[in-house]
Amino acid sequence: MPYDLPLPKKFKKLWKIKIQDKELLYEEPHVTIWRKEIRWRFGLRRRGFLDPQPDPGDVPAAIRALIDASYT
């Protein structure tokens, strides 16, 4: 069952952060960050984005700090 990370009110309208339960065996454990239909995968082991596109710079620093605080 996927887990949703609770977000502050200012992010709830546009953003979602989830750990999916259907990762492929070769995939690093990660959280998926959504803004509307755009998705970023953030690796929990390497503590960085897994894909170069979409641009990881588009994810606010406050959301990345929330992930770091929740999954360390």
C-alpha positions as CSV (number, residue, x, y, z in Angstrom):
1,M,0.0,0.0,0.0
2,P,1.5,3.4,-1.0
3,Y,2.4,5.8,1.7
4,D,1.6,9.6,1.3
5,L,3.9,12.0,3.0
6,P,1.8,14.7,4.8
7,L,2.5,18.1,3.3
8,P,2.1,21.7,4.7
9,K,-1.0,23.4,3.4
10,K,0.9,25.7,1.0
11,F,2.0,22.6,-1.0
12,K,-1.1,20.4,-0.7
13,K,-2.9,21.8,-3.8
14,L,-0.1,21.2,-6.3
15,W,2.2,18.6,-4.8
16,K,2.1,15.0,-3.7
17,I,4.9,12.8,-2.3
18,K,4.4,9.0,-2.2
19,I,6.3,5.8,-1.6
20,Q,4.9,3.3,-4.1
21,D,4.6,-0.3,-3.2
22,K,5.1,-1.6,-6.8
23,E,8.7,-0.8,-7.4
24,L,10.6,-3.1,-9.8
25,L,13.2,-5.4,-8.2
26,Y,16.1,-3.5,-9.8
27,E,14.9,-0.1,-8.7
28,E,16.4,1.8,-5.8
29,P,13.8,2.5,-3.0
30,H,12.5,6.0,-3.8
31,V,9.7,8.5,-3.3
32,T,7.8,9.9,-6.2
33,I,7.1,13.6,-6.2
34,W,4.1,14.8,-8.2
35,R,3.2,18.2,-9.4
36,K,0.0,17.8,-11.5
37,E,1.1,15.2,-14.1
38,I,4.9,15.7,-13.8
39,R,6.8,13.2,-11.7
40,W,10.2,13.1,-10.2
41,R,11.8,10.1,-8.5
42,F,14.0,10.8,-5.5
43,G,16.3,7.9,-4.4
44,L,16.3,7.2,-0.6
45,R,19.7,5.5,-0.7
46,R,21.7,7.9,-2.8
47,R,19.7,11.0,-1.5
48,G,19.3,12.4,-5.0
49,F,17.1,12.5,-8.1
50,L,17.1,9.3,-10.2
51,D,16.3,10.9,-13.5
52,P,17.7,14.0,-15.2
53,Q,14.3,14.9,-16.7
54,P,12.1,16.6,-15.6
55,D,14.5,19.2,-14.2
56,P,15.1,18.4,-10.5
57,G,15.6,22.1,-10.0
58,D,11.9,22.6,-10.4
59,V,11.2,20.9,-7.1
60,P,11.2,23.5,-4.3
61,A,14.0,23.2,-1.7
62,A,11.3,23.1,1.0
63,I,9.9,19.9,-0.4
64,R,13.3,18.3,-0.6
65,A,14.0,19.3,3.0
66,L,10.7,17.7,4.0
67,I,11.7,14.4,2.3
68,D,15.2,14.5,4.0
69,A,13.6,15.1,7.4
70,S,11.1,12.3,6.9
71,Y,13.3,9.6,5.4
72,T,16.6,9.8,7.2
